[in-house]
Amino acid sequence: MQHAELNADCTACSVRATSFCGAIPLRGLNTLARSRRLVQYDRRQTIVSEGEPATSFFSIVSGVVKLCRSLSDGRTQIIGFRFPGEYFAISDSENYATTVEAMTFVEACQFPRSRLKRLTQAFPQMQARLLDMSHRYLAASEDQIFLLGRKTAKEKVASFLLSYSEKFAQESAGSGHRMNLPMTRAEIADFLGLTTETVSRVLTGLAREKVITVGLSHSVRLLNVNLLQRIAGHWGTHEGGPARAG
C-alpha cells in the first residue's frame, strides 16, 4: 500500500518536544510545516530499501520501525529500532544504508534532503539537536556491540526488555510495567544474536521466576524491575531506552 499524505499542524504534534523539531522556535513552525509531509505506512510495509537513492529523511510521529542491513548473499541482520520522536534514513551518502520496515502502523514526517538542509541552515539549533541524537544512536551501537559479544542469553533478553520499557512501558498501580512488543520472537532473536528457541526459553524462565509475565499478542509485564536490572548487569538505575538498543 502506498503511503498517504495528510495535513497536520506542527504546533499540535505529540512528539515535537522530544524530536529534533523541538529545537525550532514557534515562529519557525510554519517553515517546518512547509518543509515536510505527514505520511502513513501499514504494518510490515517497507519504507525505504538499502541501496536505493537517499532522497528523504523521516521523523517518527507514532509507531515503531526496524532497521536492517543485508549481505550480498541475502542474509539480513536487524541492527536497531526507532520509536516516536526519533529519526531514520539520514545518510551522508547518495544511497540509503539500511532497509526500514514499519513494525506497526506508522506515521512519520518525511523531509526531502534538500529541504532538510535548508532547515538546518535557517535554524542552527536544529542541527545541534540532530547531532545530539546522532551521538545517542552511536552510543546505542556501542552498547549493542558489547551486548552481542559479552552478555549471556538471559542477560541479553533482560537488557532488551529494560531498554524497550524505557519508551513504551505503561505503569499500572501495583502491577508493574506493561508493554506490547510489536516484534516477533524471531526478530528479537535476530537483534540479540540468539535463536528463536532461546528467546522463548529465556522468557519462559523469567516468567517462572516471577520477574515478568507474558500475555497474549506479545504483551509483557515487568513484575520485578530491580531483579531484571541485576540479571541484565545493570547495577544502578537502568539506562538507555530503545534508542540505546539500536
N, C-alpha and C positions, 0 to 999 in steps of 0.2 A: 504494500500500500504506500503510495506517495505521501509525503508529509503535507500538512495543510498549513497555510499561512493564516495567522489570526491577528486581530488588533488587541493591543494591551497597553495599559498605562503604566509607565515605569514607576510612577510615584506609589502605585498600589502593589508593587512586586513584593512577594512574601520573603524573598531571599536576597533582596538588594543589600541589606546590611552586611551580609556575610560574603557576598560575591565581590569580584573586582569592581563592579558597578558602584558599590558603596563609596568608593573614593571620589566619585563625581558629585560635585555640589548640586543642589536643587536647581540652580539656574542652568545647569548643563543637561538636565534630563530630556529636554526636547531634542537636543542634538543627539543624545544617546538613542532615543526612540527612533529617530530618522535613520540611524546607522544600522539597525538590526531588524529582523523579523522574527516573530514568535512562531515556532514550528512544533509539530507533534509527530511522535513515532509510536507505532504499535509495539507491544511486547515481542521481542525476538527479531525486530526489524534491524537490519544493518544500516547504520547512519553514515559512516564513511568506511572506506576499504583501504587497507595498506597498499601503498604504491600508487594510488590514484593522485591526480593533481590536487595539491593542498590549496583549495580556493576559499575555505571558510574556517571560522573558529566558532566554538559553541560554548555557551554557559548554561548549565542545567538549572531550570526553574523547579521542576518536580520530576521524581523518578530516579532510577539507578541505571547506569550503563557499565559494561565491562570493556576493558581494553585488551586486545590480543595481538600477538606477533606470530609470524609463521616462518618456517624454514622452506627451502626450495623443494623439499620432498613432500610438503603438505602438512607436516606436523605443526601444531599450534600450541601456544602457551598463553594462559591468562596472566597478564602482568599487573593488573590493577582494576579498581572500580572507581567510579566517580559518582558523587552524590549532589543533592541540591545545593546551589551556591558555588559549586566547583566547575572547572572548565576542562575541555578536552579538545584535541585536534589542532592545538597550536603547533606550528612547525617552522623551523629555520630553513628547511629545505623546500624544494618545489613539490615534494610529494608527501603524503601522509605516512608517518612511521608506524602507525598502528591501525588495526581494524577496530571499530567501535560499534557495539551492538546494544540495543535497548534491552534491559532485563525486565523492565516493567513498562507500562505506558509512560512515556517521557515527553515533557515539554521543555524546550530549550530555546534560548535566544541565539540566532545564527547571525554572525557578523562576517561579511566579506573581508578578506585580508586587507584590502586597500582601505576600507573604512575604519578597520581597527587601527591601522597605522595612523590615520588622521586623528582618531580619537585620542590616542596616546600622545600625539603631538600637541593637541589642544588642551589636554588635561594630564600634565606630567604626573600628578598624584596617582592616576590610574596605572601608569607604568610601574610605579613603586609598589602598588598593591599586587599587580601581576607578578612582579619579581619576588615578593614575599611568598606568594602562593607557590611559585616555582621552587623556592627553597624548601618549602614543606613537602612538596612532592619528591624532591631529591632525597630528603631525609627519610621519607617513606620507602624509597627504593633501597636505601642502605639498610633500613630495618628488615626489609624483605629478604635481602641477601643473607643477613645474619640468621633470620628465621629458617630459611631453606637449608643453610649449611650446618647449623649447630643445634637446633632445637629438636626434641623428640616429637613423635606424632601427637602425643597428648598435649605437649606444650604448644605446638603449632595450632591445634584446634582451639585451645583455650585462648591463645593470643588473638586468633581470628574473631572469636565471639566477643571478646572485650573490645577490640577495635571497631567492630561493626556496631556494637551497642552505643558507642560514643555519639553516633549521629541519629540512630533510629530507635533506641530503647524508649519505651513509654513506661513510666514508673507508676504502678498501681499501689495504693496504700497497702502495705503489709504483704504484697505478693511478688515483689522483686521486679526486675527489669524484663519487659516483654517486648518481643520484636518478631517480625516476619522476615525471613530470609528469602529474597527473590531468586537466589541462585540455587541450583540443584546440588546434591551431594557430589556429583561428578565434577561440577565446576569448582566447588570448594576444594576438592581433592586436587584438581589441576592447578589451582592457585597456590596450594600449600606443598606441592610436590609429593603427594600421597596417592594411594589408591582409593577408589570409592568405598571399597570394603573397609579400609582402615578408618576412614572418616566416620562411617556408620558405627563401627565398633567403638570408637572413642566417644562418640555422642551417647551411645547406649551406656557405656561405662560411667560417664559423667552424670547421666540421669540416675543410674543405680546408686551412685554416691550422693545423690540429692544435691548436686551442685547446680543442675539445670533440670528443666522438664522439656520434653519435645512433644509438641502437639501436631495437629493436622495442618496441612498446607504450609509446611516449613516454618511453623510457629515455634519459637524457642523462648523460654523464660529463664533468666538467670536468678537462681534462688540464693546463691552464696557468692557474691562478687568478690569478697575478700579471699576466699579459698581459691576461686578461679584465678585471681591475680597471682597467688602463690604458685599455683600449678603452672601458670604461664611464665613464671620467673620475674614477675613484677612485684618487687618488694615494697614499693610505695604505692601511691595512687596510680592507677593505670593511665597510660598516656597514649597519645597518637590519634585515635579515631581512624575511621576508614581511610581518610586521606593518607595516613601513615601505614596503611595496609596496601598501598598500591599507587 
